[in-house]
Amino acid sequence: MDWGKLRSFHAAAEAGSLTSAGERLGISQSAVSRQIAALEEALGVSLFQRHARGLVLTDAGHTLFRSTMEMAQAAHSANTALRDQQETPQGELIVSAPVAF
């Protein structure tokens, strides 16, 4: 699966509209629509029911959205862990000094 398409899907599912998803991602509404259509074609399922008022997830869409939520949380956790490693010293510190000290 293409991460960019999953990212577009996730943003659209959270926002409830292609326009809002495009604004969040900094791309056009039509680009979001194309990416989601390509993802739906690759998976062989419809992920959204499209209405004049916005998008509604299908059962398959709900399943994928749960997975993308887990992926987003894992990415956030990894980012936090890596940032913490850089900011906080870790491990054992051994100091040696002469007896006269």
N, C-alpha and C positions, 0 to 999 in steps of 0.2 A: 504494500500500500504506500501511496505517496503521502509524505508528511504534510506537504503544503495543502493537499486536498483535504486531509483530515483536519488540519487547522482551520480551513475555511468552513468545513462542516460544523466543527465545534463552535466557532464564533456565531454561525447562523443559528444553531440550536440554542445557544445561550441568549442571543439577541431577539430571536423570534422573527427576524426579517433579514433579507439579503442586503438591503441598504444599510442597516445598522451594522451588520457584520462587515461590510466593505469599509465603513467608516472606522471601525475598530482596527481593522487590518491595514488600513491605508491603501486599499485597492478599490476598483470600481465595483458597483453592484453586479455588472455583467460578468466581470472576472470571477466573482464569487459564484455566480450562477453556473458558469461554465465548469468551474472546478468541481462543484457538487454534482452536476450532471455527469461529468466524467467518472467521478467516484461511484455514483449510482450505476453507471453502465459497467464499470469494472466489477462491482459486487453483484450485479444482476438483481438488485432490489431498489425499490423506492424508499428514500429515507425521510422525505417530507410529503405532506399533503399541502399543496400550495393554494392559498385562499387570498382574496382581495385584502384581507386584514393582516396577513402575514403567513407564517409557516407553522405547521403542526407536525410533530414527529410521528412517524408510523411506528409500528412495533419494532421493525428492523432499525429504525432511527433511534428509538429508545435504547436498544441493545448497544448500538455503536456509540451513542452518547455516553452511556455508563463507562464504556471502555476508554473513550477519549478523556473523560473526567479523571479516571484512574491514571492515565498517561500524563495528564497535566499536573496532577498532584505529585506523581513520581518525579517529573521534571523539576517541579518547584522544590521538592525535598532534596534532590541531587544538587540543585543550584545553591540551596541554603547550606548543605553539608560542605560543599566545595568552598563557599565563601567563609564559613566558619573555620575550615582548615587553614585558610590563608591568614585569618585574623587572630586566631588563638593558638599559642604554642601548645603542643601536645607531646606526650611521652614522658619518660623519666629523665630527670636532671641529676647528674652526679657531679658533685663538687669535691675536689681534693685540694688539700692545703698541707703545708708542713706542720709538724707537731708544735713548733714554736709559735705558730700563728695564733 
